[in-house]
Amino acid sequence: MTLELALRPPFSIPRLFRAHSDEPDQAYHWINPKQDTSQRPSEPEKQDRKPPEGKDEQEYRSLSKIKLGEVEDALNVYAHQLVPVAVPANENWIGKNFFCRLPLKRIKDGRPPEIFGRVKTCYPSDGHIDNIETVELFFPRKEGTTDRVLIQKDDLSRYSQRPAQSFYLRLQFKASEKDAADFDGAGSLFRTNGFYPELNGEFYDLLEMNEQNQAMYPRLYVMGSRWFDAIPDTFHTEMKAKLKEMLHWGKLIFNYHPDCLPKEVNTLNKVLGFKYEFTPTLLTEPANPQETALIVAKLFDRAISPTDRKEK
């Protein structure tokens, strides 16, 4: 079963998510099985610490220290994750929270001809490359870490044969028909934050995922409790093992579980045996489209933020 999601103009994203219907709002973080529940953000760097090679005092990596091969590696990391933003009448568009390829001026300092990454901030606002003064970019690295790169107006090439290109990041929904109905018309909640929602009610495709081909699949998943409950019992054991493998491979899974569901429909946390304070992994459980959009954006931003990893 394949379901389609209607996309409409963006609107605001309200309120916090809730882990369970009978618990207060909390800031859960556990979507990565490698992350311990006691983990806290790294402490601020000491002032007398020497910056890593290629970074200045503000921890921005210099363009001159980035090699062309690193840009190609960064593109390969997200090669199967991206959907181009369709802006034929406004080429060279740059948007906050979107992945972008930006052409750079050819200056004899060793910099590559282009840079790729996720736009954290652009000033003065989203728009055509000619109107941008400064871009703060999250530059992904092959080994899974991320660098900050600061790009000034004079670094950008307006006359490159390859214009700037922005991309959505794929976000796949494993949804029942009722789940899909809940999200009908809510596509703009995700698109405004740079995500491209894909609704798909199948489960066989996940069973075909393995360590060798998993990079071909989306990194982000929203899975409905009703969707999992509808999977034939004969596949439940195999599917539970597959979801745990996906978490091990770095997939981010969010469990859509509306408050109105009967107790007979279990959360994925209960299905997988995940429990607060007892297991290192706990899936978030948004209960409506607004909470889902909010927590997807928040936790993906945290997952790729350079400030969330400890420098060695």
N, C-alpha and C positions, 0 to 999 in steps of 0.2 A: 504493500500500500504506500503510495507516495502522495503527500499532501502539499499544497501550495499556500504560501503566506502572502496576503495582499500588503503592499507597501504604500504608506501615506505620509504626508508631511510630518516632520518631527514635532514632538511636544515634550513637556517637562517630565523628569523622572523623579517621583516622590519617594520618600521615607526609606527606613531601614528594612532589612529582611529579618525574618524570625526563624529560628532553627526548628522549633516545634510550636504547635498552636497553643500549648499550655505553658510556654516559657516566655520570659520577657525578651525584648530586643537585645541581641548580643552581637559582638563583633567576632564571629568565628573566622578562623584562618585556615582550617585544615582541609586542603584539597590536594596536597602533595604528600604521598606516603613517606617520602624521605625527610619530611619536616617534623621535628619533634614538637609535641604539644606545649612544651615548656620554653620553646624558642622565643626569643625577644629580638627586636630590631638591634642591629649592631650599634655599639656605642660610638659617639662622635669621634672622629679622628683627632689625635693630639696635634696641636698647632705646630710642633717641631718635627712632625713626621714628614719625611721626604716623599713628594708625590711620585706615583709610579711613572715609569718612562713613557713619554708621549703625552703626559697630562700636565696641565698648568695648575696654579694655586686653586682654581675653582673646580678642579677635577674634570675639566673638559679635555678630551683627547684631541690633540692637534691633527688637522687634516693632513699635514705633511708627514705624519707618522702612520697613516693608513695606507696600506698597499692595495693595488688593484685586485690581487688575489683574495684579500680579505673581503672586499666588496662582493666579489663573485660567491664566496662562501656564505656571506650573509643572505644573498639572494637565494642560494640553494636551500638554506634552512627553511625559508618560507615559500619555496617554489610552488608547492601544491596547496598552500593555505590562502592564496590571495585571489580576489576578484576585482578587475579594474573598475574604477569609478567612471561611469559614462558621462563625460562632460565635453561633447564634441564642439559645443559653441564656446567653450571656455578652457582651452588647453592651458597647460602650465598651472593648473589649480593645485593649491596646497591646503590641507585641512588638518586641524588638531585632532589627534588620536587616530589618524590614518597612516598607513604605511606609504612611503613615498620614495620614488627614485628622483634625485635632484642632480641636474647637470652642473658641473663646477667649471670655473674658469681655469684654463691651462696656465698655471704659474709654475715656474721652475723651482719648486720646493719639494717635489716628489709626490704631491697629492694625486689621487686618481681622477679620471675624467668625470666620474659621477659618484654619488654616495647614496646609500639605501638605509632606511630605518623607519622607525615609528615617530611621528611628530608629537613631541610632548607639549611644546609651546611654540606658537608663532606670533610675532608682533609686527604690525598692530592687530591683525586679525586674519582669519582664514580668507583665502582668495587667490587671485592671480599672482604669479611669482613677481611681477613688476611692483606689486604693492607691499611686498614683504620686506621688512627691515632686518629681522633676526629670526632664526629658527633654532630651537633646541631639539636635537634628534637623539633618539635611543638607537644606537648602532649595535645590532646583534652580532655575536661572534660564534664561530663554528663550534667552540667548546661549550656553548650554552650560556656564557656570561654576556653582559651588555655594557657598553661604554656610552657616556654622554659626549655628544659632539655639538659644538656651537658654530653655527653657520651665519655669517654676516651677509648683508646685501651684496657687498663687493665680491663675495666668494661665488655667487650664483651666476651662471652663464645664461643670458637671455637669447643667445643666438646659436645654441647647440642644435645639431641635426636631430638629436633625440630630446624632445621636450620633457619637462617634468611630468611625472605620472603618479597618480594617487590610487591606492587600492583599499578595498575592504578586506577584513579578515573573516574567513568562513566560520560560521557558528552553526553546527548541525543540531537540529531538534529531533529527538526520538520521541514521537508524540502519538497518542491515541487521537481518534477523531474529536473527542471532547477537549483534549488538550489543544488541538489545532484551532478549535472554535474559540477557546479562551484568548488565543493570540491573534485572532483575525483582526487585521487593521493596526496591529501594534508593531509592525516592522520598523517604523521610523524610530521607535525607542532604541533600537539596536543600531540602525544605520547612522544615526547622529553621533554615535560613539565609535564609528568605524568598523562595525560588525555586519556581516552579510548573513542573515538567517536563512537556513535551508531546512525545510520540514521533510522528514522521511520516517515513515512508520515501520520500516523493515528492521529485522534484527540479524538476518543471515549475513549481511555484509560485515557486521562486526565479528562474526565467527570466523570470517576469512582473514581477519587482521592478524599479522604475526610480527615478530621483531624485525624481519627483513623488509616488510612492506608498510609498516605502520606510519612512516613519514609521508606516505601518499594520502593518508587520511587526515581530516581536520584535527586540530589540537583541542578545540573547544566543543563540548557537548552539553546540551540540556536534555535530560532524560526524565520523562514523566513517570510517576509511580503507576499510573493507570496503564501506560505503555508496557512497562515490565510485567505488570500483573496479567496482561493479556497474552504474554508469551506462553506457549504450551509447556506444561510441567516437565515434559521430557527433556526440555532444553535449559531448564533453570540452573542446574548444576554447572553446565558448560558456560552459560552466560555469566554467572557469578564469577567464575574463574577468569573469564575474559575481561570483565570490568576491572578486576584487580590488576590484571596485566596492563590494561590501558593506563591506569594510574601510575604503575611502575615506569611506563614509557614516557611519562610526563604529560599525558592528556589531562585536561581540566574538565571535570564532570560536575554538573550542577543538577540537583534532583528537584524537578518541579512537582510540588506536592500541595495542592490547594487545601485550605482549612476545611472545606466542606466534604472531603472524602471520608467515607466510612472507615471504621477501625480495621475492617477486613482487608483494606488496601494498605499494604505496608510501605514504609519509606525504604529507599535504597539503603540507608544506613542500617536499618533493621535487617533487611535481606542479606546484606554483606557482613553483618556482625560488627559494624562500626559503632562505637559508643564513646560519648564524651568522657574525657579523663581516663579512659581505659585503653583506647587505641590511638596510634599516632595519626590516623587518618579519620576525618569526619567531613562528609559532604554537606554543603550548604543546601537548605531546603526552602527556596523562595516559593511563595504561595500565590503569586499573581504576576502578570506581565511586568508591572512596574518594578517589583522587587527583583524579578529575574534580570531585567535590563541593568538595574543598579548594581547588583552583586557581580554579574559577569564583567562589567566594566571595571569595577573596583579591584577584583581579585586578579584579573588578567594584567592590569596595570601594575599591581604589586608583584606579580610573578616575573615580569620582565624589567622591573625597575632596577637600575644599577645600585641604588641605595640599599637594596634589600639583601645584598650579598656582602660578605665580609672580605675585605682586602687582606691578602697574605703578605 
